[in-house]
Amino acid sequence: MPYTFVSPDAPHRPHDRPHDEDIAAFRLCEVIRKDSDGPASPYHWQPKESFRAVSRST
């Protein structure tokens, strides 16, 4: 049962794996921030594989 859609406080950092908070996040979408080090930076979300799996199951 998914319980989190998006968590802006845990951004995805694909080029900084030790600080990629998205790896441990229980959510359906990853957060992409304009400035990954700025917590108030604008962001958008992208669906993860879990998002697609849930959408196929409904």
C-alpha positions, -999 to 999 in steps of 0.1 A, spaced: 0 0 0 17 33 -11 14 60 15 35 89 1 32 105 -33 60 131 -31 84 143 -4 100 177 -13 123 174 17 142 144 3 155 154 -32 169 130 -59 206 136 -65 216 112 -93 251 126 -95 258 126 -58 248 91 -47 260 94 -10 236 124 -6 207 111 -28 179 111 -2 155 97 -28 170 62 -25 155 56 10 122 75 4 89 56 4 72 76 -23 59 72 -58 77 102 -73 112 116 -71 118 153 -64 141 171 -88 152 205 -73 166 233 -94 194 236 -67 197 203 -50 214 219 -20 187 246 -15 157 234 5 136 263 -7 147 258 -43 119 253 -69 113 216 -78 93 193 -100 85 157 -96 89 127 -119 72 93 -116 93 64 -103 88 28 -114 66 23 -83 42 50 -97 39 31 -129 33 -2 -111 6 13 -89 -11 29 -119 -11 -4 -138 -27 -22 -109 -58 0 -107 
